[in-house]
Amino acid sequence: METTESRRNAGYAILATLKNYGIDTIFGIPGTHNLEFYRHLPELNIKPVTTRHEQGASYGADGWSQVRGLPGVVITTSGPGLLNSLSGAATAYAESRPMIILSPGRPVGQEYRDIGALHETKNPTGAVNSIVEFSRRVNSAEEAVDIIHTAFRSFAHARPRPIHIEVPLDVLERETDIDDALLQARPIGKPQPAPLEDVKEAAKLLAASKHPVIVAGGGSIPAAADLLTLAELLEAPVITSINGKGAIPEKHRLSLGADLRLSSAHEFCRSSDAMLIIGSKIGEAELWDGDIRPAGPVIRIDIERSQMLTNITPDIELPGNSKAVVPQLLKALEEEGVTEESREVRDLQSVFDALDDEGRALAPELAALNEKIMDILPENTIISGDSSQVTYMGTTTFYRAPRPNSLLYMATYATLGYGLPAAVGAKIAAPDRPVVCLLGDGALMFAIQELMTAVEQNLDLPIICVDNGGYGEIRQNERDRGIAPIAVNLVQPNWVQLAEGFGATGIEATMETLAESVTKALETRGPSVIHLKIGEKLK
C-alpha cells in the first residue's frame, strides 16, 4: 500500500490553519502545480471532493458553505483551473458568501514572463481580483496563514465575500519552520452592536408604528431566533429576499415568504407605516423593477454601512451585525413598553391570498408541480435550485422553508449550472438531511458532468429535471420582442439513458406520476434523475 511522505511546507501550514477553523472538506481538481496542497489532506483528515470541472468545485463549495456555516474552500491548479472557478467566485461575491480559493502560481521572479510556461497566464491575481473581494500573491507561508486568519475575522465582521490566495510554486513547496501556535484558530470576537442612541431612536419609531413590516435579507440570518421574537413583539410581518428565505420559519403566521418580486408584496410594503430592513441591499434583481418604499420611516440594519444607502435611503442607520443589533432593538422596545399584548394581532389573510394568487398566475404549471413535490419532501429537505423558471417562478414561492439556507440559489448573479454542484456540496455537508436538486433542462446541461461526482461520492440525491425543451424564458422573451424563436429550442438527450450511463437511476415522469416518482427517488440509493417534460410540444 502506498503512503504519502509527510512534508512540513507552506501547503501544510495553509491547510492546517484551515483545519483548525473547522474546514474538513475541500473542492477542486488535482493538477501538476497544486499537489503540495493535496499532499496534506489525508494527514489532516480533510476530505477532497473531485468535481469534473472547477466551476463545479466553486459552486459545490458554495453549497457546502451555506449548509455548514463556514467558508467553502476551493483548490485549483494554476491558470485555466483558477479561471474556470471564477463563476462560482463571482456568485459568492454577488450573494455575499464566504469562500477561500487557493491556487499555485509562477515561482517568485517569474511573474509576467512570457516564456510559454505550463498554464502561463498574464496576470492571474489581477484577473481574479476584479471578481472577488481581494486576490493576494504571497511570498511566504507566514503571509498566507496571516491572510487566512484575517479572512475568517472579516467573514464574521464585514460583508462575507470570496478571497483568493496565490502561492508561488517555490513558496508552496519550500519547507517551513512556522510555529504551530501561528496555525491555531484565533478568536473571532463578538458581533458588532449599533450605536445605542440610534437603536433607541429606531425603537421609538417602531413602537409608534401600527403597521410595521420587516424585510429580511441574507444578513438577517445570524440573528436567528431573535428575529422571530422581534417580529412577534412588533406584530410585524416578515418578507425576505431569497438569500434571507427561512430567516423565520415560512409556515409561521407572520411570514410572507420570499416574494419581494411580486406586485402584491410591493403594494403591501408601501402601505406599511414603518419598515425595518435587515441585512439586504434590496436588490433590483429581486424587486423586478418594483418599489417597496413605505409610507412611514425606514430603519436599516447592515454589517456594511455603505449597503444601507443602496436603493432605499433610511431615516435611521443601525450599522452592525444583526446578531448583536436585533437583541439591542428587543431591549430598547421593552424599555419603550412594547409587549406582544400591547400590539393588535393583524389579519394577513388577504395578503397571503394576493401573494398566492399572483404567484400561481405567473406560471400555473410550475406552481402545480412545485406543490406536488413539496407535498412529498420531508420537512427538513434542502432544495438546490438554478437560474431556471421552475426555481424563480415556483420553488421560491411554493417551498415554505423551515429554516435558513434550505433553498440554495443565487438571485443576484443568476448563473446557470449552479444547482447540481451546489446540491452535491450540500449533501456532503449534511449527509443526514434530504437534499433535492430541482431545476430546468438547460441549467442541468451546464453542469451535467457533476452527476459523475455525485455517483462517485455515493450521494443519495434526487435530481428533478423539468424539461421545457430548452431556454423557455428566453424563448418567450424573443416572442415578446417579435422575434421568432432562435437558438433556444434545444435538442435533448434521452435523460433516463444518460442518467444510467453515469451510474445513476433514471426515472421518466409525468405530472400524473410525479409524486410517485419523487417518492421512489427519495427511497433510491445513490443519485437519481427524474425527467419531467412540461410545456409546449416542440416540433
Residue pairs with C-beta under 8 A, 6 or more apart in sequence:
4 39
4 42
4 43
5 39
6 43
7 36
7 39
7 40
7 175
8 175
8 176
8 177
9 36
9 141
9 172
9 173
9 174
9 175
9 176
10 36
10 140
10 141
10 144
10 167
10 171
10 172
10 173
10 174
10 176
11 36
11 37
11 39
11 40
11 167
11 172
11 173
12 39
12 40
12 43
12 44
12 176
13 141
13 142
13 144
13 145
13 176
13 178
13 183
14 37
14 102
14 141
14 144
14 145
14 148
14 165
14 167
15 37
15 40
15 41
15 44
15 46
16 40
16 44
16 183
17 145
17 148
17 149
17 183
17 185
18 46
18 73
18 100
18 148
19 44
19 45
19 46
20 183
20 184
20 185
21 70
21 148
21 152
21 185
22 70
22 185
23 46
23 70
23 71
23 73
24 45
24 46
24 47
25 46
25 47
25 48
25 49
25 64
25 73
25 428
25 429
26 41
26 46
26 47
26 48
26 49
26 61
26 73
26 74
26 75
27 48
27 49
27 51
27 56
27 57
27 58
27 60
27 61
27 64
27 72
27 73
27 74
27 75
27 425
28 34
28 48
28 49
28 50
28 51
28 54
28 57
28 74
28 75
28 76
28 81
29 50
29 51
29 53
29 54
29 57
29 76
29 77
29 81
30 38
30 48
30 50
30 77
31 76
31 77
31 78
31 81
31 119
32 77
32 118
32 119
33 77
33 78
33 104
33 118
33 119
33 169
34 75
34 76
34 77
34 78
34 81
34 102
34 103
34 104
36 104
36 172
36 173
37 75
37 102
37 104
37 172
38 48
38 75
40 46
41 47
41 48
47 428
48 75
49 57
49 60
49 424
49 425
49 428
49 453
49 457
50 453
50 456
51 57
51 60
51 421
51 424
51 450
51 453
52 449
52 450
52 452
52 453
53 84
53 447
53 449
53 450
54 74
54 76
54 81
54 82
54 84
54 85
55 84
55 85
55 87
55 88
55 417
55 421
55 447
56 417
56 420
56 421
56 424
56 447
56 449
56 450
56 453
57 74
57 75
57 76
57 85
57 88
57 421
58 72
58 74
58 85
58 86
58 87
58 88
58 89
58 91
58 92
58 99
58 101
59 87
59 88
59 91
59 417
59 418
59 421
59 422
59 425
59 447
60 72
60 421
60 422
60 424
60 425
60 428
60 450
60 453
61 72
61 73
61 74
61 88
61 99
61 425
62 72
62 88
62 91
62 92
62 97
62 99
62 408
62 418
62 422
62 425
63 72
63 384
63 408
63 421
63 422
63 423
63 424
63 425
63 426
63 429
64 72
64 425
64 426
64 428
64 429
65 71
65 72
65 92
65 97
65 98
65 99
65 425
66 97
66 405
66 408
66 426
67 382
67 405
67 425
67 426
67 429
67 430
67 433
68 429
68 430
70 98
71 98
71 99
71 100
71 151
71 152
71 155
71 160
72 92
72 97
72 98
72 99
72 100
72 425
73 99
73 100
73 101
73 102
74 85
74 88
74 99
74 100
74 101
74 102
75 101
75 102
75 103
76 82
76 84
76 85
76 101
76 102
76 103
77 103
77 104
77 119
78 103
78 104
78 105
78 106
78 118
78 119
78 121
78 124
79 118
79 119
79 120
79 121
79 124
80 119
80 121
81 103
81 119
82 101
82 103
82 121
82 124
82 128
82 164
82 166
83 121
83 124
83 127
83 128
85 101
86 127
86 128
86 131
87 415
87 417
88 99
89 99
89 101
89 128
89 131
89 132
89 162
89 164
90 131
90 132
90 413
90 415
91 97
91 410
91 413
91 415
91 418
92 98
92 99
92 132
92 161
92 162
93 131
93 132
93 133
93 161
93 162
93 413
94 410
94 412
94 413
95 218
95 243
95 410
95 411
95 412
95 413
96 159
96 160
96 161
96 218
96 219
96 243
97 160
97 161
97 162
98 151
98 155
98 160
98 161
98 162
99 132
99 161
99 162
99 163
100 148
100 151
100 162
100 163
100 164
100 165
101 128
101 132
101 162
101 163
101 164
101 165
102 164
102 165
102 167
103 124
103 164
103 165
103 166
103 167
104 166
104 167
104 168
104 169
104 172
105 111
105 124
105 125
105 137
105 166
105 167
105 168
105 169
106 113
106 117
106 120
106 168
106 169
107 168
107 169
107 170
108 139
108 168
108 170
108 171
110 117
111 137
112 122
112 123
114 120
114 122
121 127
124 166
125 135
125 136
125 137
125 164
125 166
126 135
128 135
128 164
128 166
129 135
129 164
132 161
132 162
132 163
132 164
133 154
133 161
133 162
133 163
134 163
134 164
135 163
135 164
135 165
135 166
136 143
136 147
136 163
136 164
136 165
136 166
137 166
137 167
137 168
138 144
138 147
138 165
138 166
138 167
138 168
138 171
139 168
139 171
140 171
140 176
141 171
141 174
141 176
141 178
142 176
142 178
142 182
144 165
144 167
144 171
145 178
145 182
145 183
147 163
147 165
148 165
149 186
151 163
152 185
152 186
152 188
153 186
153 188
153 189
154 160
156 188
156 189
156 191
156 321
157 188
157 189
157 191
157 192
157 303
157 321
158 303
158 304
159 219
159 303
159 304
159 307
190 324
191 222
191 320
191 321
191 323
191 324
192 303
192 319
192 320
192 321
192 324
193 199
193 320
193 321
193 324
193 325
193 328
194 301
194 318
194 319
194 320
194 324
194 325
194 328
195 318
195 319
196 328
198 316
198 317
198 318
199 318
199 325
199 328
199 329
199 332
200 332
200 335
201 316
202 276
202 299
202 316
202 318
202 329
202 332
203 329
203 332
203 333
203 335
203 336
203 338
204 336
205 274
205 296
205 297
205 299
205 315
205 316
206 212
206 234
206 236
206 274
206 276
206 299
206 329
206 333
206 338
207 333
207 336
207 337
207 338
208 274
209 234
209 272
209 273
209 274
209 296
210 273
210 344
211 271
211 272
211 273
211 274
211 346
212 234
212 235
212 236
212 272
212 273
212 274
212 275
212 276
212 296
213 236
213 237
213 238
213 239
213 268
213 269
213 272
213 274
213 275
213 276
213 294
214 227
214 230
214 231
214 234
214 236
214 237
214 238
214 239
214 275
214 276
214 277
214 278
215 238
215 239
215 240
215 241
215 260
215 269
215 275
215 276
215 277
215 278
215 280
215 282
215 292
216 227
216 238
216 239
216 240
216 241
216 244
216 247
216 248
216 278
216 279
216 280
217 240
217 241
217 243
217 244
217 277
217 278
217 279
217 280
217 281
217 282
218 241
218 243
218 244
218 279
218 280
219 244
219 278
219 279
219 280
219 301
219 302
219 303
219 322
220 227
220 240
220 244
220 247
220 278
220 279
220 280
220 301
220 322
220 326
221 244
221 247
221 279
221 322
221 404
221 405
222 321
222 322
222 323
223 230
223 247
223 278
223 322
223 323
223 325
223 326
224 323
226 323
226 326
226 327
226 330
227 238
227 247
227 248
227 278
227 322
227 326
228 248
228 249
228 252
229 330
230 236
230 326
230 329
230 330
230 333
231 237
231 238
231 248
231 254
232 254
232 340
233 330
233 333
233 338
233 339
233 340
233 343
234 333
234 338
234 343
235 254
235 340
235 343
235 344
235 345
235 346
236 254
236 276
237 254
237 255
237 256
237 268
237 346
237 348
237 351
238 247
238 248
238 254
238 255
238 256
239 256
239 257
239 258
239 259
239 260
239 265
239 268
239 269
240 246
240 247
240 257
240 258
240 260
241 258
241 260
241 280
241 282
241 283
241 286
241 411
242 258
242 286
242 392
242 396
242 407
242 409
242 411
243 280
243 409
243 411
244 258
244 278
244 279
244 280
244 404
245 257
245 258
245 396
245 401
245 404
245 406
245 407
246 401
246 402
246 403
246 404
246 405
246 406
246 407
247 404
248 254
248 255
249 255
249 401
249 402
249 403
250 257
250 258
250 400
250 401
250 402
251 400
251 402
253 348
254 348
255 400
256 265
256 268
256 348
256 351
256 352
256 355
257 355
257 396
257 397
257 400
258 396
258 397
258 401
258 407
259 265
259 355
259 359
259 396
259 397
260 286
260 287
260 290
260 292
261 286
261 287
261 288
261 290
261 392
262 290
262 355
262 358
262 359
263 290
263 358
264 351
264 354
264 355
264 357
264 358
265 290
265 292
265 355
266 287
266 290
266 291
266 292
267 354
268 351
268 354
269 275
269 292
269 293
269 294
270 291
270 292
270 293
270 294
270 295
271 294
271 295
272 294
272 295
272 296
273 294
273 295
273 296
274 294
274 296
274 297
274 298
274 299
275 292
275 294
275 296
275 297
275 298
275 299
276 299
276 300
276 301
277 298
277 299
277 300
277 301
277 302
277 312
277 314
278 300
278 301
278 302
278 322
278 326
279 301
279 302
279 303
279 322
280 302
281 307
281 310
281 311
282 292
282 310
282 311
282 312
283 311
283 411
283 412
284 311
285 411
285 412
285 414
286 411
286 412
287 311
292 312
293 312
297 315
297 316
298 312
298 313
298 314
298 315
298 316
299 314
299 315
299 316
299 318
300 308
300 312
300 314
300 316
300 317
300 318
301 318
301 319
301 320
301 322
301 325
301 326
302 308
302 317
302 318
302 319
303 319
303 320
303 321
303 322
304 319
305 317
305 319
308 314
308 317
308 319
318 325
318 329
355 397
359 367
359 397
359 398
360 367
362 393
363 389
363 393
363 394
365 511
365 534
365 535
366 389
366 390
366 393
366 394
366 466
366 534
367 393
367 394
367 397
367 398
368 511
369 390
369 394
369 466
369 511
369 514
369 532
369 534
370 390
370 394
370 395
370 397
370 398
370 399
370 438
371 398
372 511
372 514
372 515
372 518
373 436
373 438
373 464
373 514
373 515
373 518
374 398
374 399
374 400
375 515
376 515
376 518
376 519
376 522
377 383
377 434
377 436
377 518
377 522
378 434
378 522
379 402
380 402
380 406
380 433
380 434
381 406
381 433
381 434
381 435
381 436
382 405
382 406
382 407
382 408
382 423
382 426
382 427
382 430
382 433
382 434
382 435
382 436
383 395
383 399
383 406
383 407
383 408
383 435
383 436
383 437
383 438
384 407
384 408
384 409
384 418
384 419
384 420
384 422
384 423
384 426
384 435
384 436
384 437
384 438
384 439
385 391
385 392
385 395
385 396
385 407
385 408
385 409
385 418
385 419
385 437
385 438
385 439
386 409
386 416
386 417
386 418
386 419
386 420
386 439
386 440
386 443
386 444
387 410
387 414
387 415
387 416
387 418
387 443
388 416
388 419
388 439
388 440
388 442
388 443
388 466
389 440
389 468
389 472
389 473
390 438
390 439
390 440
390 466
391 409
391 419
391 438
391 439
391 440
392 409
392 411
395 407
395 438
396 407
396 409
399 406
399 407
401 407
408 418
408 419
408 422
408 423
408 426
409 418
410 418
416 442
416 443
416 446
417 443
417 446
417 447
418 443
418 447
419 437
419 438
419 439
419 443
419 444
419 447
420 437
420 439
420 444
420 447
420 448
420 450
420 451
420 454
420 463
421 447
421 450
421 453
422 437
423 435
423 436
423 437
423 454
423 461
423 463
424 450
424 453
424 454
424 457
424 459
424 461
426 435
427 433
427 435
427 454
427 457
427 459
427 460
427 461
428 457
428 459
434 522
435 459
435 461
436 461
436 462
436 463
436 464
437 461
437 462
437 463
437 464
438 464
438 466
439 463
439 464
439 465
439 466
440 465
440 466
440 467
440 468
440 472
441 465
441 466
441 467
441 468
441 469
441 470
441 490
441 492
441 495
442 470
442 471
442 472
442 490
444 463
444 465
445 490
448 498
451 463
451 499
451 502
451 504
451 527
451 529
452 502
452 503
454 461
454 463
454 504
454 526
454 527
455 502
455 503
455 504
455 526
455 527
458 526
459 526
459 527
460 524
460 525
460 526
460 527
461 526
461 527
461 528
462 518
462 521
462 522
462 524
462 527
462 528
462 530
463 504
463 527
463 528
463 529
463 530
464 518
464 521
464 530
464 532
465 495
465 529
465 530
465 531
465 532
466 532
466 534
467 492
467 495
467 531
467 532
467 533
467 534
468 534
468 535
468 536
469 489
469 490
469 492
469 535
469 536
469 538
470 488
470 489
470 490
470 538
471 488
471 490
472 488
472 535
474 488
475 485
475 488
475 489
478 484
478 485
478 486
478 488
479 485
489 538
495 506
495 508
495 529
495 531
496 506
496 507
496 508
496 529
496 531
497 506
498 506
498 529
499 505
499 506
499 527
499 528
499 529
500 506
502 527
503 526
504 526
504 527
504 528
504 529
505 521
505 524
505 526
505 527
505 528
505 529
506 528
506 529
506 531
507 517
507 520
507 521
507 528
507 529
507 530
507 531
508 531
509 517
509 530
509 531
509 532
510 532
510 533
511 532
511 534
514 530
514 532
517 530
517 532
518 530
520 528
521 528
521 530
